[in-house]
């Protein structure tokens, strides 16, 4: 809510695939000509006959090119256009995820709670809300319950398994977290975020050699923005840092570890967990989705 390019990839899985992109936008987006693709998509949404599918494309492009605040505006427009239905769980999930990435957590939490209310059996919605709350330090026991529900619904999803393991770790129960993080790593060995989390858990229980091995493996596929942080962990290990008294779970005190190179940045990492990449079908797993789920 854990994040392989995790930022933009998961929430877009929460929608049904839109109709084929107009040729111009599709060609430009596939050629990584983001600026031109955005201009073409913006031109389309400015037309009087623009439809929600056009807004969806434009919002997705805004999100993947680093403008979540503007993307949130268009996702909200899609919800408003849904009239009496009030928006699907997938629409609220996209809207909440964009708000979260834009740093507007209180509004994001409200939207994500609406996504869960509309899709109580949707692992993607449960996972995003649970993981985001953990990252923001909100009601950790309740967050863990959301992630446990997501895991029961989709036990084979490596991203969800990682989210649950990471939540246990942050709550101070690393012994319970470690088998889950190891299983997640086996299920998605190229996922840098999972490797990063696994390394932290190994270090916490004193398995420093394995921790550095996990971080080095994560470094191979990490986003450029994460390389300095991982490199610092490999060199310096982790320093003990109190996460928060409120992170207690099951009576255990909550002490987490943060690397010398770690910074807050939870919004970006959570986004990564939950957003599907441009052009991915919603039904495929992402940084926490359920590959079999399609929004209504």
LINKAUR-V966199 format. One record per helix or strand. SS is the DSSP state (alpha for helix, beta for strand). FROM is the first residue (numbers start at 0). TO is the last residue. If there is no record, write none. Layout:
ss,from,to
SS,FROM,TO
SS,FROM,TO
This chain:
ss,from,to
beta,9,9
alpha,10,13
alpha,22,29
alpha,33,44
alpha,51,63
alpha,67,79
alpha,82,84
alpha,88,100
alpha,104,117
alpha,122,135
alpha,139,152
alpha,157,169
alpha,173,186
alpha,191,203
alpha,207,220
alpha,223,235
beta,237,241
alpha,244,246
beta,248,248
beta,251,251
beta,254,258
alpha,265,273
beta,274,274
